[in-house]
């Protein structure tokens, strides 16, 4: 039986976004081995019938000694398991896991799910990260979630075009993420933003836009769902969050594994992110038949067509975001319903999980 390793920076990520792919590969006859830092979802992966191996990883650290140790740990583990192919996601597995695989001459498929801060600033650490990408990915198949990111890597000579391909993010199980049979609206119009609470997701712009909208529409409700991410240099701190809640700017929902239920409760999903690989939240919202507001940025505008299934606003532009929110509030219920239908159709046609799975299986079978 051929062995497939999947490595991501959290077991939570594997469990929430990649189980459909892994189960499909399992049905194809592959043995699945998960490699990720231990968390409460690691045991859930084993319960699904996947082999699991922990690996220590400081996801936000830049200590070169820690990173050298991570390469060694990957090398030791990959040599012991002796996989036929390795699937890797997120920055550290893509770089350090790939370097280990390179030493062992193993076939790797890397997924660039977003550029994070690597291309959002011009610091020395970003230049080093780009150099590491160039070294580590040189023999990999590299999948990108939007054409802009793909072009950027090719332009900066981090990868060659013939080793790249496009994939529809993690895809979405459109049979699970289905709209309610009856499309209804809330008595008080309700928005939700779902994201890690970091500034790159546009959280500050969301708060500023809410303040503008509330002056004119005081009964409109605004929800926020997502974890504090205090290790991130752009993280929102607890005092800021508590202040927003205290002043009734938002209703904070914290963390949930049932994002679907929260999306179904609202009238519109908002994501003012500076850029994405391909937004999972918008995939879910679109599949559930919701209109959306997001930025005219890579990984966001791939999923929302302005005036068709939602509205686009400028990046880092809270005034424009507020204007698009007001548009969404003031258009008719029937217009919003049509937007939701267009959202669902777009996701089913172009972003269904089955399309992602087929692409992976084809690349895995290639010699």
C-alpha positions as MATLAB code, in Angstrom:
seq = 'XXXXXXXXXXXXXXXXXXXXXXXXXXXXXXXXXXXXXXXXXXXXXXXXXXXXXXXXXXXXXXXXXXXXXXXXXXXXXXXXXXXXXXXXXXXXXXXXXXXXXXXXXXXXXXXXXXXXXXXXXXXXXXXXXXXXXXXXXXXXXXXXXXXXXXXXXXXXXXXXXXXXXXXXXXXXXXXXXXXXXXXXXXXXXXXXXXXXXXXXXXXXXXXXXXXXXXXXXXXXXXXXXXXXXXXXXXXXXXXXXXXXXXXXXXXXXXXXXXXXXXXXXXXXXXXXXXXXXXXXXXXXXXXXXXXXXXXXXXXXXXXXXXXXXXXXXXXXXXXXXXXXXXXXXXXXXXXXXXXXXXXXXXXXXXXXXXXXXXXXXXXXXXX';
ca = [
       0.000    0.000    0.000;
       1.393    3.384   -1.022;
       1.890    5.904    1.782;
       0.767    9.538    1.650;
       1.930   11.977    4.310;
       0.038   15.205    4.895;
       1.751   17.879    6.979;
       0.203   21.174    8.118;
       1.021   23.514   11.000;
      -1.953   22.321   13.122;
      -3.953   19.107   13.425;
      -7.004   21.376   13.629;
      -6.317   22.531   10.072;
      -6.106   18.962    8.748;
      -9.294   17.923   10.540;
     -11.362   20.921    9.482;
     -10.217   21.441    5.895;
      -8.547   18.316    4.483;
     -10.480   15.295    5.745;
     -12.530   15.020    2.542;
      -9.341   14.796    0.474;
      -7.748   12.284    2.844;
     -10.819   10.053    2.916;
     -10.948   10.104   -0.887;
      -7.274    9.083   -1.044;
      -7.940    6.376    1.532;
     -10.721    5.020   -0.684;
      -8.237    4.998   -3.571;
      -6.106    2.600   -1.516;
      -3.530    4.956   -0.021;
      -2.340    4.742    3.580;
      -2.747    8.205    5.153;
      -0.229    9.543    7.672;
      -0.822   12.933    9.329;
       2.150   14.955   10.596;
       1.368   18.076   12.634;
       1.833   19.573   16.109;
      -0.316   17.862   18.723;
      -3.615   19.492   19.644;
      -7.098   18.319   20.600;
      -7.814   17.341   16.979;
      -4.866   14.946   16.683;
      -6.813   12.127   18.342;
      -9.806   12.885   16.113;
      -7.605   12.207   13.092;
      -6.695    8.809   14.512;
     -10.373    8.103   15.202;
     -11.005    8.622   11.486;
      -8.504    5.862   10.727;
      -5.473    7.987    9.871;
      -2.023    7.355   11.312;
      -0.753   10.363   13.264;
       2.762   11.533   14.189;
       3.386   14.684   16.262;
       6.040   17.214   15.331;
       7.044   20.255   17.388;
       6.718   23.508   15.468;
       6.805   27.150   16.537;
       4.490   28.540   13.871;
       5.389   32.183   14.403;
       8.980   31.873   15.592;
      11.987   32.822   13.441;
      14.726   31.282   15.562;
      17.197   29.668   13.099;
      18.207   26.994   15.614;
      14.553   25.986   16.073;
      14.112   25.866   12.303;
      17.245   23.716   11.837;
      15.874   21.343   14.455;
      12.543   21.263   12.619;
      14.298   20.239    9.387;
      16.090   17.469   11.307;
      12.829   16.278   12.893;
      11.097   16.231    9.517;
      14.055   14.375    7.979;
      14.090   11.741   10.731;
      10.333   11.221   10.580;
      10.086   11.119    6.780;
      13.020    8.695    6.571;
      11.351    6.410    9.129;
       7.926    6.468    7.448;
       9.359    6.288    3.890;
       6.301    7.789    2.125;
       5.602    7.611   -1.600;
       4.371   11.185   -1.656;
       4.120   14.127    0.762;
       1.380   16.786    0.762;
       2.382   19.993    2.537;
       0.562   23.187    3.474;
       1.369   26.418    5.362;
       4.751   28.131    5.480;
       6.899   26.008    7.789;
       5.886   22.574    6.430;
       6.214   23.931    2.876;
       9.733   25.213    3.542;
      11.306   22.980    6.187;
       9.343   19.833    5.401;
      10.254   20.291    1.728;
      13.953   20.703    2.543;
      13.859   17.425    4.459;
      11.999   15.718    1.599;
      14.538   17.116   -0.865;
      17.355   15.419    1.030;
      15.419   12.146    0.875;
      14.447   12.594   -2.794;
      10.720   12.326   -2.019;
       7.921   13.567   -4.260;
       6.159   16.577   -2.722;
       3.008   18.504   -3.583;
       3.025   21.895   -1.884;
      -0.087   24.027   -1.518;
       0.447   27.785   -1.199;
      -2.740   28.634    0.667;
      -1.885   32.302    1.172;
       1.126   34.559    1.319;
       0.605   35.853    4.848;
       3.066   38.593    5.729;
       5.796   37.217    3.428;
       4.718   39.488    0.569;
       2.888   42.132    2.597;
       6.074   43.810    3.807;
       9.653   44.370    2.636;
      11.489   43.390    5.793;
      14.625   41.243    5.826;
      12.623   38.319    7.221;
      10.364   38.438    4.158;
      13.354   38.362    1.807;
      14.767   35.386    3.695;
      11.402   33.606    3.524;
      11.246   34.131   -0.247;
      14.783   32.773   -0.635;
      13.827   29.730    1.455;
      10.767   29.156   -0.732;
      12.992   29.225   -3.825;
      15.390   26.643   -2.378;
      12.823   24.323   -0.838;
      10.204   24.236   -3.615;
      12.518   23.723   -6.574;
      11.538   20.072   -7.184;
       7.964   20.192   -5.848;
       4.655   20.335   -7.620;
       3.330   23.671   -6.334;
      -0.404   24.340   -6.221;
      -1.718   27.886   -5.883;
      -5.188   28.961   -4.842;
      -5.356   32.057   -7.040;
      -3.669   33.220  -10.235;
      -2.207   36.359   -8.628;
      -0.133   34.363   -6.121;
       0.965   31.966   -8.847;
       2.128   34.835  -11.062;
       3.948   36.471   -8.142;
       5.979   33.332   -7.381;
       6.832   32.875  -11.069;
       7.733   36.551  -11.544;
      10.052   36.470   -8.498;
      11.602   33.238   -9.833;
      10.655   31.279   -6.730;
       9.168   28.510   -8.901;
       9.089   27.593  -12.596;
       5.755   27.839  -14.354;
       5.828   24.188  -15.491;
       5.861   22.953  -11.878;
       2.750   24.922  -10.894;
      -1.006   24.490  -11.107;
      -4.155   26.153   -9.793;
      -6.498   24.485   -7.307;
      -9.798   25.720   -5.856;
      -8.516   26.243   -2.324;
      -9.468   23.417    0.007;
     -12.719   23.159   -1.928;
     -16.015   22.866   -0.129;
     -18.372   19.940    0.390;
     -21.425   21.504   -1.216;
     -23.572   18.576   -0.058;
     -22.818   19.494    3.571;
     -22.787   23.272    3.145;
     -26.287   23.629    1.709;
     -28.596   26.640    2.083;
     -31.746   26.491    4.181;
     -34.733   25.334    2.148;
     -36.568   28.528    3.096;
     -34.604   31.754    2.599;
     -35.540   34.221    5.342;
     -34.216   37.532    6.647;
     -33.650   38.756   10.175;
     -35.890   41.364   11.749;
     -32.721   43.365   12.435;
     -30.308   43.052    9.507;
     -27.267   41.064   10.663;
     -23.684   40.934    9.359;
     -20.929   38.556   10.458;
     -17.169   38.595   10.015;
     -15.397   35.257   10.524;
     -11.608   35.343   10.803;
      -8.627   35.032   13.083;
      -8.460   38.306   14.994;
      -5.458   39.803   13.226;
      -5.245   43.112   11.440;
      -4.369   41.567    8.061;
      -7.909   40.171    7.970;
      -9.303   43.714    7.990;
     -10.681   43.559   11.518;
      -9.960   47.244   12.241;
     -11.645   48.306    8.998;
     -14.667   46.210    9.991;
     -14.927   47.983   13.357;
     -14.505   51.441   11.807;
     -17.123   50.679    9.148;
     -19.553   49.452   11.805;
     -19.268   52.778   13.632;
     -20.161   54.620   10.419;
     -23.104   52.351    9.585;
     -24.513   52.397   13.123;
     -24.905   56.177   13.027;
     -27.507   55.765   10.287;
     -28.793   52.255   11.018;
     -28.628   51.768   14.810;
     -30.632   48.521   14.775;
     -28.294   46.657   12.404;
     -26.366   43.918   14.186;
     -22.731   42.998   13.688;
     -21.181   39.713   14.784;
     -17.559   38.650   15.010;
     -16.441   35.026   15.104;
     -12.834   33.929   15.474;
      -9.977   33.193   17.825;
      -7.603   35.669   19.346;
      -4.209   34.996   17.798;
      -1.902   36.638   20.290;
       1.315   35.127   18.917;
       0.795   37.016   15.649;
       2.501   40.433   15.492;
      -0.661   41.988   14.012;
      -3.031   40.385   16.516;
      -5.905   42.216   18.156;
      -5.405   42.187   21.938;
      -7.990   41.284   24.573;
      -8.418   44.880   25.733;
      -9.370   46.033   22.231;
     -11.806   43.165   21.823;
     -13.377   43.739   25.232;
     -13.767   47.436   24.437;
     -15.677   46.660   21.214;
     -17.985   44.331   23.106;
     -18.410   46.758   26.027;
     -19.430   49.584   23.685;
     -21.899   47.306   21.844;
     -20.055   47.638   18.543;
     -20.046   43.884   17.975;
     -21.405   40.671   19.370;
     -18.346   38.471   19.873;
     -19.006   34.756   19.337;
     -15.557   33.431   20.238;
     -14.622   30.063   18.712;
     -16.879   27.404   17.250;
     -16.473   24.254   15.188;
     -19.965   24.813   13.781;
     -19.350   27.802   11.518;
     -22.135   26.639    9.214;
     -24.854   27.300   11.798;
     -23.560   30.813   12.487;
     -23.468   31.721    8.783;
     -27.022   30.482    8.291;
     -28.224   32.853   11.043;
     -27.060   36.047    9.315;
     -28.038   38.094    6.267;
     -24.556   38.805    4.887;
     -20.960   37.664    5.441;
     -18.178   40.285    5.485;
     -14.447   39.697    5.002;
     -12.311   42.869    4.550;
      -9.053   40.881    4.297;
      -5.948   42.432    2.741;
      -5.432   39.242    0.708;
      -6.142   35.505    0.901;
      -5.027   32.322   -0.817;
      -8.665   31.507   -1.452;
     -10.915   32.415    1.438;
     -12.406   29.388    3.182;
     -14.995   31.591    4.895;
     -16.243   32.929    1.560;
     -16.339   29.399    0.140;
     -18.557   28.361    3.050;
     -20.751   31.451    2.859;
     -21.171   31.124   -0.886;
     -22.006   27.438   -0.681;
     -24.640   28.275    1.947;
     -26.218   30.756   -0.446;
     -25.304   33.994    1.299;
     -24.491   37.378   -0.276;
     -21.020   38.590    0.655;
     -18.950   41.750    1.007;
     -15.189   41.469    0.644;
     -12.153   43.349   -0.628;
     -11.083   43.658   -4.226;
      -7.993   41.613   -3.405;
      -6.507   38.256   -4.464;
      -8.270   35.269   -2.960;
     -11.352   37.386   -2.209;
     -12.412   38.790   -5.567;
     -12.096   35.278   -7.029;
     -15.256   34.398   -5.111;
     -17.304   37.612   -5.180;
     -18.442   39.407   -8.334;
     -19.444   42.976   -7.595;
     -23.191   43.425   -7.905;
     -23.748   39.757   -8.787;
     -23.300   37.755   -5.592;
     -22.128   40.548   -3.322;
     -20.098   43.749   -3.243;
     -16.379   44.538   -3.364;
     -14.665   47.326   -1.447;
     -11.177   48.789   -1.451;
      -8.435   47.216    0.666;
      -7.848   49.027    3.985;
     -10.794   51.316    3.169;
     -13.332   51.386    5.991;
     -15.375   54.191    4.354;
     -15.841   52.141    1.182;
     -16.640   49.071    3.285;
     -19.342   51.037    5.128;
     -20.789   52.158    1.793;
     -21.016   48.574    0.554;
     -22.640   47.525    3.831;
     -25.239   50.264    3.399;
     -25.910   49.038   -0.143;
     -26.499   45.536    1.175;
     -28.876   46.822    3.859;
     -30.920   48.956    1.463;
     -31.354   46.633   -1.504;
     -34.494   44.520   -1.462;
     -34.813   41.100    0.117;
     -35.389   39.632   -3.365;
     -32.145   41.156   -4.655;
     -30.203   39.677   -1.736;
     -31.892   36.347   -2.331;
     -30.759   36.417   -5.994;
     -27.214   37.221   -4.862;
     -27.297   34.197   -2.587;
     -28.451   31.982   -5.454;
     -25.577   33.272   -7.604;
     -23.133   32.596   -4.734;
     -24.270   28.999   -4.443;
     -24.122   28.421   -8.203;
     -20.595   29.858   -8.453;
     -19.262   27.639   -5.661;
     -20.945   24.446   -6.917;
     -19.675   25.044  -10.461;
     -16.084   26.066   -9.765;
     -15.117   25.305   -6.169;
     -16.679   21.997   -5.150;
     -14.367   19.789   -3.087;
     -14.669   17.028   -5.690;
     -12.791   19.208   -8.196;
      -9.928   19.681   -5.719;
      -9.776   15.969   -4.923;
      -9.632   15.036   -8.622;
      -6.752   17.425   -9.206;
      -4.767   16.003   -6.282;
      -5.360   12.422   -7.386;
      -4.178   13.250  -10.905;
      -0.964   14.866   -9.616;
      -0.340   12.001   -7.186;
      -0.643    9.455   -9.996;
       1.822   11.329  -12.199;
       5.326    9.911  -12.134;
];
